[in-house]
Amino acid sequence: MYPEIEPYDQGLLDVGDGNRVYWEVCGNPYGKPVVFLHGGPGGGSAPVHRRLFDPAVYRIVLLDQRGCGRSGPHASEPGADLSTNTTWHLVADLEQLREHLGIERWQLFGGSWGSTLALAYAQTHPARVTEMVLRGIFTLRERELDWYYEGGAGSLFPELWERVTALAPAGDVVNTYARLLNHPDPAVHEAAAVAWSVWEGSTVTLRERPDLVAAFAEPRYALAFARIENHYFVNRGWLDEGQLLRDVGKLAGIPAVIVQGRYDVATPATTAWELHRAWPGSELVMVPDAGHSFDEPGILRALVDATDRFRV
């Protein structure tokens, strides 16, 4: 990755509905605009994400989507209202941020849920997109959710899955956790949040990383992450089934690199393959020895190669 850098501009953008979205810009103030879309939803951005782009060339925009990271109100707060936190609110937030920063067109970079949001935004505003770099493709189809939350992935991690299902013994994990995460008793909703979040933190890398799992287990982070992510999954992202693959023709002419770990358990490779097949001109880079996380060596190398290629 590129060396560590600090933002030269940052702020909180009032996007309506009582929400303030944190944003920052670093790199070259006159450079090529790129926006980093974090995963989750609810994961937030981090300083390490700035290092995926050549700071001499790129004007690098990072943001924390509604309810997480440095945005407010934070979804971990008592009585957090997520009714105006939807895919289409986030798409509108991106447009408002683009206009606020005076950017005409920008490159989209998104992994996991960030790939979902990138596809939704680009299909809504294709004229605003120069290129796309996507990782760990997730389109919120029923079978993708069933794989990760109804036992498919659990067959690979039975000891971890048992901790998740201990709170949902009757199955229907997504809907059961929706009730637990919004229970008024902190002992109930905090335990559910940590169980939900740790499941993801434990399965997104090819080899489990204790430091990453510990970060996912931090209570405030876990509660916002789990509440927002579960809220999106209960509502299927406010997308028609298969919508993002159905409408991929709207992206015709937008150069794209799709980076996918062969052993990605969270978002299995079949979705990346189907997106690539449906998107003429897209390039698929299948990393043979990686899981889901952006910073696994083979994935990281492919992502930086892609952003370097799109510098001009």
Stockholm file with secondary structure:
# STOCKHOLM 1.0

chainA/1-312         MYPEIEPYDQGLLDVGDGNRVYWEVCGNPYGKPVVFLHGGPGGGSAPVHRRLFDPAVYRIVLLDQRGCGRSGPHASEPGADLSTNTTWHLVADLEQLREHLGIERWQLFGGSWGSTLALAYAQTHPARVTEMVLRGIFTLRERELDWYYEGGAGSLFPELWERVTALAPAGDVVNTYARLLNHPDPAVHEAAAVAWSVWEGSTVTLRERPDLVAAFAEPRYALAFARIENHYFVNRGWLDEGQLLRDVGKLAGIPAVIVQGRYDVATPATTAWELHRAWPGSELVMVPDAGHSFDEPGILRALVDATDRFRV
#=GR chainA/1-312 SS CCCCCCCSEEEEEEEETTEEEEEEEEECTTSEEEEEECSTTTTCCCGGGGGGSCTTTEEEEEECCTTSTTCBSCTTSTTCCCTTCSHHHHHHHHHHHHHHTTCSCEEEEEETHHHHHHHHHHHHCGGGEEEEEEESCCCCCHHHHHHHHSSTGGGTCHHHHHHHHTTCTTSCHHHHHHHHHTCSCHHHHHHHHHHHHHHHHHHSSSSCCHHHHHHHHCHHHHHHHHHHHHHHHHTGGGCCTTHHHHTGGGGTTCCEEEEEETTCSSSCHHHHHHHHHHSTTEEEEEETTCCSCTTSHHHHHHHHHHHHHTTC
#=GC SS_cons         CCCCCCCSEEEEEEEETTEEEEEEEEECTTSEEEEEECSTTTTCCCGGGGGGSCTTTEEEEEECCTTSTTCBSCTTSTTCCCTTCSHHHHHHHHHHHHHHTTCSCEEEEEETHHHHHHHHHHHHCGGGEEEEEEESCCCCCHHHHHHHHSSTGGGTCHHHHHHHHTTCTTSCHHHHHHHHHTCSCHHHHHHHHHHHHHHHHHHSSSSCCHHHHHHHHCHHHHHHHHHHHHHHHHTGGGCCTTHHHHTGGGGTTCCEEEEEETTCSSSCHHHHHHHHHHSTTEEEEEETTCCSCTTSHHHHHHHHHHHHHTTC
//
